[in-house]
Amino acid sequence: MPKRDYYEILGVGREAVNGELKSAYRKLALAHHPDRNPGDPEAAEKFKEASEAYAVLSDPEKRARYDRFGHAGVAGGGTGFSGFDPSVFGEFSDLFENLFGFAGFGGGGPGRPAGSDVVYRMEVSFKDAAVGVEAPLKISRLISCETCSGSGAQPGTRPKTCTACGGRGRQRFSQGFLMVTRPCTACGGAGSVVEKPCRDCRGEGRKRGTREITIRIPAGIESGSRLRIQAEGDAGPAGGSPGDLYVVLTVGEDEIFEREGDDIVLRLDLPFPTLVLGGEITAPTLEGEERFSIARGTKAGSEIRLHGRGFGRLGRRGRGDFVVRVGVIVPESLSDKERDLLRQYASLTGAPVGEKGVLSKAKKIFS
C-alpha cells in the first residue's frame, strides 16, 4: 500500500509554516495517542503516521528532500520507522509527559504529588471594589505537618527509597513502538516509602489547619473576578509542593450608588423650582458629602460629572467618573395653597392642566 502524503496526513498545505505544522501535529497526537485509545491499532497507526510526517516536515533539510523526491528522498534516515526522529518527543515534552506520562527516550525523575488548589469565596463592598483594599483572610486548608516537617515519617526517622522503582518515582514499560511511564504504584510517584508514619499526620505529611493571609484586592474588580495567590492552597502530601489559592469575588450592591462600567452613578431627583431657578445642593459621594451647583434651566436627565472619582480601571491607570444624574421630583400630594399656586403658574405659561386641558391640548396637536 503506497504511503500517504505527509502534508495530507497533517492536514496542512505545502506552504505551511512551522507553527501550523506544530499545531496540526499536536491536535492529531492528542486524538490518536495510544494512551487515549488502548487496544486500538488504527489509532496507534495514525499516531505513528502523524509523528513520522511531522518529524520530516519540521526539519528544513528533510522537508526540502521530501518536496523534491517524495518519500524516496527521506527513506532510511530514521530510527524505528522511516523518517522518524526521536527529538520530536522532546519538543512536545509538555504534551506527552504531562498528559500521558510518555517519557520519550529519556527518563523522568521522582515527583511528589502537588497539593490541591483551594477556592475561597469572598464578598467585597461596593466602595472597596471601587478604590481597592487590602483584606485579611483566614483560610482553612491542609498545611504541612510541623511534627515531621512534612516528610510523613516519625521524628528521628526518614522515608526509605522505594524498591519497586528504585527511587525514580516512575515505572517504565513498552507499548507498541513507544516507551511509556507511569507513576510508581508502590510509592505514588514520590520515590520513597514511609515505614514509620508520623503519629500527628498519620504519614501524610500534612494536616488540616488555618492560615491567615492578607491579599490585595485591586480597584475596579467585578463580581466573578478571580484572584490567584500562588502556593497558598493545600500542602502537597509527603512534602509535595502546595497548590494555589483562588479567591472568587462578589461585589455587594450599594443602597444609593450604581455602577456603569467604570463610572459611579448617583440618581438625584430635585424639586422643579431648583431646576428652573438654579441653586446649591448637597449630595453624597464615595468620599463623603459634597456641594454641587445646579445651573438655571437644568433639564431632567442632565449629568454632573466629577472626573476621576469613579471605579479604578482594572489593569489600567486612572479611574472612571462620578456622575450625578438629575431627575425631577413630582409631588404625590399637594396642599390647597400649593395647588392654587401651580394653577396660577400653569395659567401664566399656558400649560394644560386637568382632564379638559390635557384633552384640548392633545386635539390641537393631532388635528
PyMOL commands that set and color helices and strands:
alter all, ss='L'
color gray80, all
select helices_A, chain A and resi 6-10+18-32+41-57+60-73+87-91+93-100+126-131+237-239+272-277+336-349+354-366
alter helices_A, ss='H'
color red, helices_A
select strands_A, chain A and resi 118-124+133-144+160-161+170-175+178-183+192-193+206-217+226-229+245-251+257-260+263-270+279-285+288-294+303-306+322-328
alter strands_A, ss='S'
color yellow, strands_A
deselect
rebuild
show_as cartoon
